[in-house]
C-alpha cells in the first residue's frame, strides 16, 4: 500500500505539469519538458561532483555556462568567453570573458574561474575527476600537495581576463572547457551552489522525487532559450516510466536519461518510435586485482576470452559494437584489432594455469560476486557472464544487484570483486584520458591495478608533440593493459531512445550526456 501511495505522489506532478502545457484557446504549445532520472536522484548539483553521472553532466550544462559550449555538431564554440589569444607553442591561453551574470544579477568574473579550478585541485578536494585538470601547469603536483595552488597554471589578470598555462599541448582543451569540471562557481566554499550562470536555475528540488529548473532571466543568451522549464522526476521502476511515456506524461524515454528494457525497445521499434545515436562510450567489466583469485592475470584473461561479445550486443546490450580491445579503433588504431575474439579452449587453459600459479584449489572457492546496477539490461549481462564463467570454469559466480549511487561509491573505494556497472568515455575525445587512470591507484582506477612500465609509457605520451609518435606510445600502453587485463572490454555504445515529436536542439557530448539548454518543441504546423 505504501508503495502505491508513493507512486501517486510521484506521478501527480507529471499529470499537473502536462495539463499546464495547455494554453488558452486549446492550442498546444508547450514551453516545458518532463524527463525522468531512472538511475535515481543526484547526490549533488555541485558541477565538479556531477561528472561521474551522465544525468548530472546534462543537468550541470543546463545550470552553468563554461568558457566554451558544444554546438549541434559536438564541436566547441566560445560561450562564457568572447575571445581567446593562443601562444605559438599552444601552452598559453588568454581568455576574455563576455559580460554575463549569475542568477542573482551579480557578474561572473575571471577570479571565480580561477578559484573554482584551484578548489578542484586542492589536496583536500573530494571531487572525483580532478585529474581532468592535470593538463594545467602544476595541476597534478598541486593536487598531491607538492606545490602551492598559487603555482597552478590558471590566473585572473583582471575581472574579465583569465590566463591559462598548460603542462603540455592539448588539442582537446576547448572540449574539456565545455564540461562541468571547468565551470565557474560563485562561491567555492558552498557544498551546494545557490547561484547559476547557465540558461536555467533550480526552482525546486525535493530529494528523491523531483528536480525542477526554470529559465534564468540573467542568462547572457536567454533570447535563444526556448524552454521555460525542465522538470525531472525520479522514478526507478522501468514499467512505470514506460507507461508514463506512453500516456504522454514524460517527454523522453531511453538513454541517457531513462533506459528501456529489451522488451520495451522491441515494442517501440514495431511502431518506428525509436531513434539511435552513436556514442563512443565503452562498456568495461572491472576486475578487482586485490581479490585472491583475480590477482592472476591469466585468470583475468580467461574471463575476458570466455565472453561472446557478438551475442551480448545482439541480445543484451542492443545496438552496441563488440569491443575486442580496450580502446575502439575510432580513437586508437592497432595492427591487430581482434585480440579478444571468443576462445573458450584457451580460456580454460589460462584459468587452470592461473589456479596453479596461485596455488589455489577450485574446490572450496567462495562464490565470486558480480555486482551490477539497476540500469536496463545490466541484470541480463550479469546473469550471462556469471553463468558462462560458472559453467566453463567450474566456479560459483553470484550476480548481486546494488543501487547505482551506492555501487559507484564502492567502485571508487575498491569495494567489489567483479562489476559491470556502467559505460565510460573520454570527456574530450582522446584515449589518453581513459588510459591515464591506470597510472596510479586513484578513485577512478576501480580495478586498483598499476604497472610501472605502463605508467612510464603514458607519461612519455603526454609530453610527445609528434601526433604519430604519440599514437604509437598510446597503442603500446593499450597492449600492456590487454596483457594484464584488469578490465574486460565488452562493447562500445549506441543510444536507443524516443522522445515527444518535434523536440529539437538537444546536443550529445562525447561521453553521451545530453545538453537540453537550447532544445525546443516544434509543432508539425510550423
Buried (B, 14 or more C-beta within 10 A) or exposed (E): EEEEEEEEEBBEBBEEBBEEBEEEEEEEEBBBBBBBBBBBBBBBBBBBBBBBBBBBBBBBBBBBBBBBBBEEEEEBEBBBBBEBEEEEEBBBBBBBBBEBBBBEEEBBBBBBBBBBBBBBBBEEBEBBBBBBBBBBBBBBBBBEEEBEBEEBBBBBBEBBBBBBBBBBBBEBBBBBBBBBBBBBBBEBEEEEBEBBBBBBBBEEBEEEBBBBBBBBEBBBBEEEBBBEBBBBBBBBEBEBBBEBBBEEBBBBBBBBBBBBBBEBBEBBEEEEBBEEBBBBBBBBBBBBBEBEBBBBBBBBBBBBBBBBBEEBBEBBBBBBBBBBBBBBEEBBEBEEEEBBEBBBEBBBBBBBBBBEEBEBEEEEBEEBBBBBBBBBBBBBBBBBBBEBBBEBBEBEBBBBEBEBBEBBBBBBEBBBBBBBBBBBBBBBBBBBBBBBBBBEEBBBBBBBBBBEEBBEBBBBBBEBEEEEEBBBBBBBBBBBBBEBBBBBBBBBBBBBBBBBEEBEBBBBBBBBBBBBBBBBBEEEEE
